């Protein structure tokens, strides 16, 4: 159970991190 929870948290963090990077990149590109 602990491993599954850790995997879920890691995947969630990775998705959020990728979304934040993509959003920032799109914003910067659009701003230019």
mmCIF entry with sequence, helices, sheets and N, C-alpha, C, O atoms, coordinates in Angstrom:
data_MODEL
# 
_entry.id   MODEL 
# 
_entity.id                         1 
_entity.type                       polymer 
_entity.pdbx_number_of_molecules   1 
# 
_entity_poly.entity_id                      1 
_entity_poly.type                           'polypeptide(L)' 
_entity_poly.nstd_linkage                   no 
_entity_poly.nstd_monomer                   no 
_entity_poly.pdbx_seq_one_letter_code       
;(UNK)(UNK)(UNK)(UNK)(UNK)(UNK)(UNK)(UNK)(UNK)(UNK)(UNK)(UNK)(UNK)(UNK)(UNK)(UNK)
(UNK)(UNK)(UNK)(UNK)(UNK)(UNK)(UNK)(UNK)(UNK)(UNK)(UNK)(UNK)(UNK)(UNK)(UNK)(UNK)
;
_entity_poly.pdbx_seq_one_letter_code_can   XXXXXXXXXXXXXXXXXXXXXXXXXXXXXXXX 
_entity_poly.pdbx_strand_id                 A 
# 
loop_
_entity_poly_seq.entity_id 
_entity_poly_seq.num 
_entity_poly_seq.mon_id 
_entity_poly_seq.hetero 
1 1  UNK n 
1 2  UNK n 
1 3  UNK n 
1 4  UNK n 
1 5  UNK n 
1 6  UNK n 
1 7  UNK n 
1 8  UNK n 
1 9  UNK n 
1 10 UNK n 
1 11 UNK n 
1 12 UNK n 
1 13 UNK n 
1 14 UNK n 
1 15 UNK n 
1 16 UNK n 
1 17 UNK n 
1 18 UNK n 
1 19 UNK n 
1 20 UNK n 
1 21 UNK n 
1 22 UNK n 
1 23 UNK n 
1 24 UNK n 
1 25 UNK n 
1 26 UNK n 
1 27 UNK n 
1 28 UNK n 
1 29 UNK n 
1 30 UNK n 
1 31 UNK n 
1 32 UNK n 
# 
_struct_asym.id          A 
_struct_asym.entity_id   1 
# 
_struct_conf.conf_type_id            HELX_P 
_struct_conf.id                      HELX_P1 
_struct_conf.pdbx_PDB_helix_id       AA1 
_struct_conf.beg_label_comp_id       UNK 
_struct_conf.beg_label_asym_id       A 
_struct_conf.beg_label_seq_id        2 
_struct_conf.pdbx_beg_PDB_ins_code   ? 
_struct_conf.end_label_comp_id       UNK 
_struct_conf.end_label_asym_id       A 
_struct_conf.end_label_seq_id        31 
_struct_conf.pdbx_end_PDB_ins_code   ? 
_struct_conf.beg_auth_comp_id        UNK 
_struct_conf.beg_auth_asym_id        A 
_struct_conf.beg_auth_seq_id         2 
_struct_conf.end_auth_comp_id        UNK 
_struct_conf.end_auth_asym_id        A 
_struct_conf.end_auth_seq_id         31 
_struct_conf.pdbx_PDB_helix_class    1 
_struct_conf.details                 ? 
_struct_conf.pdbx_PDB_helix_length   30 
# 
_struct_conf_type.id          HELX_P 
_struct_conf_type.criteria    ? 
_struct_conf_type.reference   ? 
# 
loop_
_atom_site.group_PDB 
_atom_site.id 
_atom_site.type_symbol 
_atom_site.label_atom_id 
_atom_site.label_alt_id 
_atom_site.label_comp_id 
_atom_site.label_asym_id 
_atom_site.label_entity_id 
_atom_site.label_seq_id 
_atom_site.pdbx_PDB_ins_code 
_atom_site.Cartn_x 
_atom_site.Cartn_y 
_atom_site.Cartn_z 
_atom_site.occupancy 
_atom_site.B_iso_or_equiv 
_atom_site.pdbx_formal_charge 
_atom_site.auth_seq_id 
_atom_site.auth_comp_id 
_atom_site.auth_asym_id 
_atom_site.auth_atom_id 
_atom_site.pdbx_PDB_model_num 
ATOM 1   N N  . UNK A 1 1  ? 0.842 -1.198 0.000   1.00 0.00 ? 1  UNK A N  1 
ATOM 2   C CA . UNK A 1 1  ? 0.000 0.000  0.000   1.00 0.00 ? 1  UNK A CA 1 
ATOM 3   C C  . UNK A 1 1  ? 0.882 1.256  0.000   1.00 0.00 ? 1  UNK A C  1 
ATOM 4   O O  . UNK A 1 1  ? 0.605 2.226  -0.705  1.00 0.00 ? 1  UNK A O  1 
ATOM 5   N N  . UNK A 1 2  ? 1.935 1.214  0.796   1.00 0.00 ? 2  UNK A N  1 
ATOM 6   C CA . UNK A 1 2  ? 2.830 2.384  0.867   1.00 0.00 ? 2  UNK A CA 1 
ATOM 7   C C  . UNK A 1 2  ? 3.461 2.631  -0.501  1.00 0.00 ? 2  UNK A C  1 
ATOM 8   O O  . UNK A 1 2  ? 3.548 3.770  -0.960  1.00 0.00 ? 2  UNK A O  1 
ATOM 9   N N  . UNK A 1 3  ? 3.901 1.548  -1.143  1.00 0.00 ? 3  UNK A N  1 
ATOM 10  C CA . UNK A 1 3  ? 4.533 1.704  -2.456  1.00 0.00 ? 3  UNK A CA 1 
ATOM 11  C C  . UNK A 1 3  ? 3.544 2.294  -3.458  1.00 0.00 ? 3  UNK A C  1 
ATOM 12  O O  . UNK A 1 3  ? 3.893 3.182  -4.236  1.00 0.00 ? 3  UNK A O  1 
ATOM 13  N N  . UNK A 1 4  ? 2.305 1.792  -3.431  1.00 0.00 ? 4  UNK A N  1 
ATOM 14  C CA . UNK A 1 4  ? 1.298 2.312  -4.366  1.00 0.00 ? 4  UNK A CA 1 
ATOM 15  C C  . UNK A 1 4  ? 1.061 3.788  -4.117  1.00 0.00 ? 4  UNK A C  1 
ATOM 16  O O  . UNK A 1 4  ? 0.986 4.577  -5.058  1.00 0.00 ? 4  UNK A O  1 
ATOM 17  N N  . UNK A 1 5  ? 0.942 4.166  -2.844  1.00 0.00 ? 5  UNK A N  1 
ATOM 18  C CA . UNK A 1 5  ? 0.704 5.578  -2.507  1.00 0.00 ? 5  UNK A CA 1 
ATOM 19  C C  . UNK A 1 5  ? 1.880 6.416  -2.994  1.00 0.00 ? 5  UNK A C  1 
ATOM 20  O O  . UNK A 1 5  ? 1.689 7.492  -3.560  1.00 0.00 ? 5  UNK A O  1 
ATOM 21  N N  . UNK A 1 6  ? 3.086 5.924  -2.773  1.00 0.00 ? 6  UNK A N  1 
ATOM 22  C CA . UNK A 1 6  ? 4.277 6.672  -3.208  1.00 0.00 ? 6  UNK A CA 1 
ATOM 23  C C  . UNK A 1 6  ? 4.269 6.826  -4.726  1.00 0.00 ? 6  UNK A C  1 
ATOM 24  O O  . UNK A 1 6  ? 4.583 7.897  -5.246  1.00 0.00 ? 6  UNK A O  1 
ATOM 25  N N  . UNK A 1 7  ? 3.910 5.760  -5.433  1.00 0.00 ? 7  UNK A N  1 
ATOM 26  C CA . UNK A 1 7  ? 3.874 5.832  -6.898  1.00 0.00 ? 7  UNK A CA 1 
ATOM 27  C C  . UNK A 1 7  ? 2.835 6.844  -7.350  1.00 0.00 ? 7  UNK A C  1 
ATOM 28  O O  . UNK A 1 7  ? 3.085 7.635  -8.259  1.00 0.00 ? 7  UNK A O  1 
ATOM 29  N N  . UNK A 1 8  ? 1.658 6.818  -6.709  1.00 0.00 ? 8  UNK A N  1 
ATOM 30  C CA . UNK A 1 8  ? 0.594 7.758  -7.080  1.00 0.00 ? 8  UNK A CA 1 
ATOM 31  C C  . UNK A 1 8  ? 1.056 9.190  -6.841  1.00 0.00 ? 8  UNK A C  1 
ATOM 32  O O  . UNK A 1 8  ? 0.885 10.057 -7.698  1.00 0.00 ? 8  UNK A O  1 
ATOM 33  N N  . UNK A 1 9  ? 1.638 9.432  -5.678  1.00 0.00 ? 9  UNK A N  1 
ATOM 34  C CA . UNK A 1 9  ? 2.112 10.789 -5.354  1.00 0.00 ? 9  UNK A CA 1 
ATOM 35  C C  . UNK A 1 9  ? 3.189 11.217 -6.351  1.00 0.00 ? 9  UNK A C  1 
ATOM 36  O O  . UNK A 1 9  ? 3.174 12.348 -6.838  1.00 0.00 ? 9  UNK A O  1 
ATOM 37  N N  . UNK A 1 10 ? 4.111 10.325 -6.647  1.00 0.00 ? 10 UNK A N  1 
ATOM 38  C CA . UNK A 1 10 ? 5.181 10.666 -7.590  1.00 0.00 ? 10 UNK A CA 1 
ATOM 39  C C  . UNK A 1 10 ? 4.611 10.997 -8.963  1.00 0.00 ? 10 UNK A C  1 
ATOM 40  O O  . UNK A 1 10 ? 5.021 11.975 -9.589  1.00 0.00 ? 10 UNK A O  1 
ATOM 41  N N  . UNK A 1 11 ? 3.663 10.185 -9.435  1.00 0.00 ? 11 UNK A N  1 
ATOM 42  C CA . UNK A 1 11 ? 3.057 10.436 -10.747 1.00 0.00 ? 11 UNK A CA 1 
ATOM 43  C C  . UNK A 1 11 ? 2.313 11.770 -10.733 1.00 0.00 ? 11 UNK A C  1 
ATOM 44  O O  . UNK A 1 11 ? 2.399 12.543 -11.687 1.00 0.00 ? 11 UNK A O  1 
ATOM 45  N N  . UNK A 1 12 ? 1.590 12.037 -9.662  1.00 0.00 ? 12 UNK A N  1 
ATOM 46  C CA . UNK A 1 12 ? 0.832 13.295 -9.562  1.00 0.00 ? 12 UNK A CA 1 
ATOM 47  C C  . UNK A 1 12 ? 1.787 14.486 -9.605  1.00 0.00 ? 12 UNK A C  1 
ATOM 48  O O  . UNK A 1 12 ? 1.559 15.452 -10.334 1.00 0.00 ? 12 UNK A O  1 
ATOM 49  N N  . UNK A 1 13 ? 2.855 14.405 -8.818  1.00 0.00 ? 13 UNK A N  1 
ATOM 50  C CA . UNK A 1 13 ? 3.836 15.504 -8.785  1.00 0.00 ? 13 UNK A CA 1 
ATOM 51  C C  . UNK A 1 13 ? 4.453 15.692 -10.169 1.00 0.00 ? 13 UNK A C  1 
ATOM 52  O O  . UNK A 1 13 ? 4.623 16.820 -10.631 1.00 0.00 ? 13 UNK A O  1 
ATOM 53  N N  . UNK A 1 14 ? 4.786 14.583 -10.826 1.00 0.00 ? 14 UNK A N  1 
ATOM 54  C CA . UNK A 1 14 ? 5.396 14.676 -12.158 1.00 0.00 ? 14 UNK A CA 1 
ATOM 55  C C  . UNK A 1 14 ? 4.426 15.349 -13.125 1.00 0.00 ? 14 UNK A C  1 
ATOM 56  O O  . UNK A 1 14 ? 4.825 16.223 -13.895 1.00 0.00 ? 14 UNK A O  1 
ATOM 57  N N  . UNK A 1 15 ? 3.156 14.949 -13.089 1.00 0.00 ? 15 UNK A N  1 
ATOM 58  C CA . UNK A 1 15 ? 2.162 15.555 -13.986 1.00 0.00 ? 15 UNK A CA 1 
ATOM 59  C C  . UNK A 1 15 ? 2.037 17.043 -13.707 1.00 0.00 ? 15 UNK A C  1 
ATOM 60  O O  . UNK A 1 15 ? 2.019 17.854 -14.633 1.00 0.00 ? 15 UNK A O  1 
ATOM 61  N N  . UNK A 1 16 ? 1.950 17.404 -12.428 1.00 0.00 ? 16 UNK A N  1 
ATOM 62  C CA . UNK A 1 16 ? 1.812 18.825 -12.063 1.00 0.00 ? 16 UNK A CA 1 
ATOM 63  C C  . UNK A 1 16 ? 3.045 19.598 -12.525 1.00 0.00 ? 16 UNK A C  1 
ATOM 64  O O  . UNK A 1 16 ? 2.926 20.701 -13.059 1.00 0.00 ? 16 UNK A O  1 
ATOM 65  N N  . UNK A 1 17 ? 4.233 19.017 -12.318 1.00 0.00 ? 17 UNK A N  1 
ATOM 66  C CA . UNK A 1 17 ? 5.480 19.690 -12.705 1.00 0.00 ? 17 UNK A CA 1 
ATOM 67  C C  . UNK A 1 17 ? 5.510 19.915 -14.212 1.00 0.00 ? 17 UNK A C  1 
ATOM 68  O O  . UNK A 1 17 ? 5.863 20.996 -14.682 1.00 0.00 ? 17 UNK A O  1 
ATOM 69  N N  . UNK A 1 18 ? 5.129 18.865 -14.975 1.00 0.00 ? 18 UNK A N  1 
ATOM 70  C CA . UNK A 1 18 ? 5.119 18.986 -16.444 1.00 0.00 ? 18 UNK A CA 1 
ATOM 71  C C  . UNK A 1 18 ? 4.096 20.029 -16.874 1.00 0.00 ? 18 UNK A C  1 
ATOM 72  O O  . UNK A 1 18 ? 4.362 20.835 -17.765 1.00 0.00 ? 18 UNK A O  1 
ATOM 73  N N  . UNK A 1 19 ? 2.927 20.014 -16.242 1.00 0.00 ? 19 UNK A N  1 
ATOM 74  C CA . UNK A 1 19 ? 1.883 20.992 -16.591 1.00 0.00 ? 19 UNK A CA 1 
ATOM 75  C C  . UNK A 1 19 ? 2.382 22.405 -16.316 1.00 0.00 ? 19 UNK A C  1 
ATOM 76  O O  . UNK A 1 19 ? 2.178 23.308 -17.128 1.00 0.00 ? 19 UNK A O  1 
ATOM 77  N N  . UNK A 1 20 ? 3.035 22.598 -15.176 1.00 0.00 ? 20 UNK A N  1 
ATOM 78  C CA . UNK A 1 20 ? 3.539 23.939 -14.819 1.00 0.00 ? 20 UNK A CA 1 
ATOM 79  C C  . UNK A 1 20 ? 4.591 24.382 -15.836 1.00 0.00 ? 20 UNK A C  1 
ATOM 80  O O  . UNK A 1 20 ? 4.581 25.528 -16.284 1.00 0.00 ? 20 UNK A O  1 
ATOM 81  N N  . UNK A 1 21 ? 5.500 23.471 -16.200 1.00 0.00 ? 21 UNK A N  1 
ATOM 82  C CA . UNK A 1 21 ? 6.542 23.833 -17.170 1.00 0.00 ? 21 UNK A CA 1 
ATOM 83  C C  . UNK A 1 21 ? 5.910 24.164 -18.520 1.00 0.00 ? 21 UNK A C  1 
ATOM 84  O O  . UNK A 1 21 ? 6.283 25.149 -19.157 1.00 0.00 ? 21 UNK A O  1 
ATOM 85  N N  . UNK A 1 22 ? 4.959 23.349 -18.953 1.00 0.00 ? 22 UNK A N  1 
ATOM 86  C CA . UNK A 1 22 ? 4.299 23.594 -20.241 1.00 0.00 ? 22 UNK A CA 1 
ATOM 87  C C  . UNK A 1 22 ? 3.568 24.935 -20.209 1.00 0.00 ? 22 UNK A C  1 
ATOM 88  O O  . UNK A 1 22 ? 3.650 25.716 -21.157 1.00 0.00 ? 22 UNK A O  1 
ATOM 89  N N  . UNK A 1 23 ? 2.855 25.197 -19.116 1.00 0.00 ? 23 UNK A N  1 
ATOM 90  C CA . UNK A 1 23 ? 2.110 26.460 -19.007 1.00 0.00 ? 23 UNK A CA 1 
ATOM 91  C C  . UNK A 1 23 ? 3.078 27.639 -19.064 1.00 0.00 ? 23 UNK A C  1 
ATOM 92  O O  . UNK A 1 23 ? 2.832 28.611 -19.778 1.00 0.00 ? 23 UNK A O  1 
ATOM 93  N N  . UNK A 1 24 ? 4.168 27.556 -18.321 1.00 0.00 ? 24 UNK A N  1 
ATOM 94  C CA . UNK A 1 24 ? 5.150 28.654 -18.307 1.00 0.00 ? 24 UNK A CA 1 
ATOM 95  C C  . UNK A 1 24 ? 5.756 28.823 -19.702 1.00 0.00 ? 24 UNK A C  1 
ATOM 96  O O  . UNK A 1 24 ? 5.920 29.947 -20.176 1.00 0.00 ? 24 UNK A O  1 
ATOM 97  N N  . UNK A 1 25 ? 6.084 27.720 -20.350 1.00 0.00 ? 25 UNK A N  1 
ATOM 98  C CA . UNK A 1 25 ? 6.681 27.801 -21.687 1.00 0.00 ? 25 UNK A CA 1 
ATOM 99  C C  . UNK A 1 25 ? 5.697 28.440 -22.664 1.00 0.00 ? 25 UNK A C  1 
ATOM 100 O O  . UNK A 1 25 ? 6.068 29.328 -23.431 1.00 0.00 ? 25 UNK A O  1 
ATOM 101 N N  . UNK A 1 26 ? 4.454 27.991 -22.634 1.00 0.00 ? 26 UNK A N  1 
ATOM 102 C CA . UNK A 1 26 ? 3.437 28.546 -23.542 1.00 0.00 ? 26 UNK A CA 1 
ATOM 103 C C  . UNK A 1 26 ? 3.253 30.030 -23.263 1.00 0.00 ? 26 UNK A C  1 
ATOM 104 O O  . UNK A 1 26 ? 3.167 30.833 -24.192 1.00 0.00 ? 26 UNK A O  1 
ATOM 105 N N  . UNK A 1 27 ? 3.194 30.393 -21.997 1.00 0.00 ? 27 UNK A N  1 
ATOM 106 C CA . UNK A 1 27 ? 3.010 31.812 -21.642 1.00 0.00 ? 27 UNK A CA 1 
ATOM 107 C C  . UNK A 1 27 ? 4.174 32.633 -22.174 1.00 0.00 ? 27 UNK A C  1 
ATOM 108 O O  . UNK A 1 27 ? 3.973 33.678 -22.794 1.00 0.00 ? 27 UNK A O  1 
ATOM 109 N N  . UNK A 1 28 ? 5.385 32.162 -21.934 1.00 0.00 ? 28 UNK A N  1 
ATOM 110 C CA . UNK A 1 28 ? 6.571 32.905 -22.378 1.00 0.00 ? 28 UNK A CA 1 
ATOM 111 C C  . UNK A 1 28 ? 6.570 33.010 -23.906 1.00 0.00 ? 28 UNK A C  1 
ATOM 112 O O  . UNK A 1 28 ? 6.832 34.079 -24.458 1.00 0.00 ? 28 UNK A O  1 
ATOM 113 N N  . UNK A 1 29 ? 6.278 31.913 -24.578 1.00 0.00 ? 29 UNK A N  1 
ATOM 114 C CA . UNK A 1 29 ? 6.272 31.914 -26.043 1.00 0.00 ? 29 UNK A CA 1 
ATOM 115 C C  . UNK A 1 29 ? 5.195 32.871 -26.558 1.00 0.00 ? 29 UNK A C  1 
ATOM 116 O O  . UNK A 1 29 ? 5.437 33.646 -27.484 1.00 0.00 ? 29 UNK A O  1 
ATOM 117 N N  . UNK A 1 30 ? 4.014 32.813 -25.957 1.00 0.00 ? 30 UNK A N  1 
ATOM 118 C CA . UNK A 1 30 ? 2.914 33.675 -26.405 1.00 0.00 ? 30 UNK A CA 1 
ATOM 119 C C  . UNK A 1 30 ? 3.261 35.136 -26.133 1.00 0.00 ? 30 UNK A C  1 
ATOM 120 O O  . UNK A 1 30 ? 2.932 36.018 -26.926 1.00 0.00 ? 30 UNK A O  1 
ATOM 121 N N  . UNK A 1 31 ? 3.920 35.380 -25.021 1.00 0.00 ? 31 UNK A N  1 
ATOM 122 C CA . UNK A 1 31 ? 4.258 36.754 -24.651 1.00 0.00 ? 31 UNK A CA 1 
ATOM 123 C C  . UNK A 1 31 ? 5.185 37.357 -25.717 1.00 0.00 ? 31 UNK A C  1 
ATOM 124 O O  . UNK A 1 31 ? 5.049 38.520 -26.097 1.00 0.00 ? 31 UNK A O  1 
ATOM 125 N N  . UNK A 1 32 ? 6.144 36.517 -26.193 1.00 0.00 ? 32 UNK A N  1 
ATOM 126 C CA . UNK A 1 32 ? 7.090 37.021 -27.187 1.00 0.00 ? 32 UNK A CA 1 
ATOM 127 C C  . UNK A 1 32 ? 6.322 37.435 -28.439 1.00 0.00 ? 32 UNK A C  1 
ATOM 128 O O  . UNK A 1 32 ? 6.924 37.891 -29.410 1.00 0.00 ? 32 UNK A O  1 
# 
